[in-house]
Amino acid sequence: MLRDHPKGNYRYLPGISAFSSGVVAMPGHEIVHVTLRVPAPWRAGFARIEQHLRGLGRARTTLCGIELRSPAPFSFSGFDDFNQGYRKLLAEWDILVGEDNPIPRTNVAPVVAPPAEPSLYAFAYTVPGATPTPTFVVAGAGEMGDRALGPEGIIRHGETSPEAMREKARHVMGTMQTRLGALGSDWSRVTAIEVYTAQPIHGLLDDILRPAGPSAIHGLRWFPSRPPIQGLEFEMDLRGVGRQLIL
C-alpha cells in the first residue's frame, strides 16, 4: 500500500483527503521532527516551515508531518471545512500526489491554554542521512470505527467510563499497530508515543505500554487534549526518529 512521494524523499501510507496514515523515509534519507517553542497560527506556521526548509536548502515538498493545536474540537462538517483550506495550501506547495494527501497529521484541542485559532505546533521533514533503521511518522488516530457513519461510528460514543476508555485505547492501539506494520516498522523502532485525551490515563497504561513492548522503555507523553472531532475522547500518534529540534 505504500506509495512514493516523487519529490519528498519518503513513502506514504494513503489515508483520507485531509491526511495520510503515515510516512517512512526512503533509503539515504531520514526524518527530522521539529517542535515550535510557541505555536503559530497555522498559515503563519507554514511560512516558518518554508523559511526553515529554505535555510537548509530543502524543498517545500520534503515536508512530511504536521501537528496542529486548535481552540476546540470541530463538528464533522467544521472539520471538513477546515480541511478544504488546509488541503488547498498543500496543493499550492505541490505536495499532493494526484488526489492523495501524503502528509500525516495530528490536530488536537488542548484542555488548558488552547490557542485562539488552529495553530502549528510541530512538523517533520526529510533530509539526506543514513540511519540504522528507517525513520517514520504515524498520523494521529482516534477511536473512530467507521468515519462514514459520523458520530455513530465512534467506539463507545458518549461514554467515558474506565471500561469504555480502555476499549477506546485498545482500538487506537490496534490502529497504531496496523500502521506501523504497513510502514514496514515495529514497536522496537518507536521513539515517541504520544497520547491525547482529557480523561485520566492511569488506568490505560497497561493497554498502551504493554503492547508497545520495547518502546515502553521511553514511556509516553500525555497531552491533556481533546481529539479534533466532537465526540472523540482518545487519540494517539507515534514516531521513530533520530533527530528532534525545538525552534
Beta strands, then each sheet from edge to edge (+ up, - down):
strand 1: 3-5
strand 2: 10-13
strand 3: 22-25
strand 4: 29-41
strand 5: 63-69
strand 6: 105-110
strand 7: 119-128
strand 8: 136-142
strand 9: 192-197
strand 10: 221-226
strand 11: 235-240
strand 12: 243-246
sheet 1: 1+ 2- 3+ 8- 11+ 9- 10- 6+ 5+ 7- 4+ 12+
end
